[in-house]
Amino acid sequence: MKATPGGVESDRFLLSWAADGAGSGDLLNLFDDLALPGEAQDEIVADIPTGAFFHLGYEGAAAPRVKFYCEHKSAVAASRMTLYTAWKWRPQAPHVVSVDEYRERRVESQQAAEETILATFGGKAGEIEQGFLDVLKQCAASGEIPLLLDVRRRGGGRNSFDMRCYGSQLRVHNISTLIDSADRELECRGQFAQALEAHADAELGHIAGGIDDDGTAFLTIYYGARALS
């Protein structure tokens, strides 16, 4: 579920699988169907041998944006600090492809994690920032400092981070402070909390937030991950 100024986007889906479950030929056929340009396909094919898992999904209903993530093997990630590379495009306008790199931010303490979060938002400590810090404190109380990923867009202005809360045992209802703060600061008029109400008991996965290419703040909450048989 994603909150942006004035609205909430709930039509989102992501499917994950092990890299040995699909060959490059299968992916290329799929990318052709999704109108991904050849240059971007070549980049992905070059990255396939480094992948441990792949993730494919979309966001938005009217003009959906397709997203493909290559989750790199641990040895590769350790050497270049990039855990994920993501290609994102709209089949209706395939000539525009964004490439995001998700790099691990090594933090050894709660204080260091707090500083990293605030720095992403330019050092200010507004309501959303305080909401993130509240989630961080709850994760730390469970004995785990969440993994933080710094997200940068090649050639773009996106500056955001991803807080992975897996293992914290938190549920969506545990982060109501953050949800309510996003409703107020992003002027969603209570839509964010209302949309998440039905998922209050779902297990929290990870949270993304920061500043997008156009300079607007955003908050995305991922929850309810499950295995498919």
URMO-V915682 format. One record per run of one state. SS is the DSSP state (alpha for helix, beta for strand, coil for the rest). FROM is the first residue (numbers start at 1). TO is the last residue. If there is no record, write none. Layout:
SS/FROM/TO + SS/FROM/TO
This chain:
coil/1/1 + beta/2/4 + coil/5/6 + beta/7/9 + coil/10/11 + beta/12/18 + alpha/19/21 + coil/22/23 + alpha/24/33 + coil/34/37 + alpha/38/48 + coil/49/50 + beta/51/59 + coil/60/64 + beta/65/72 + coil/73/73 + alpha/74/80 + coil/81/81 + beta/82/90 + coil/91/92 + beta/93/105 + coil/106/109 + alpha/110/120 + coil/121/126 + alpha/127/141 + coil/142/146 + beta/147/153 + coil/154/158 + beta/159/164 + coil/165/170 + beta/171/171 + alpha/172/185 + coil/186/190 + alpha/191/199 + coil/200/202 + beta/203/211 + coil/212/216 + beta/217/223 + coil/224/229
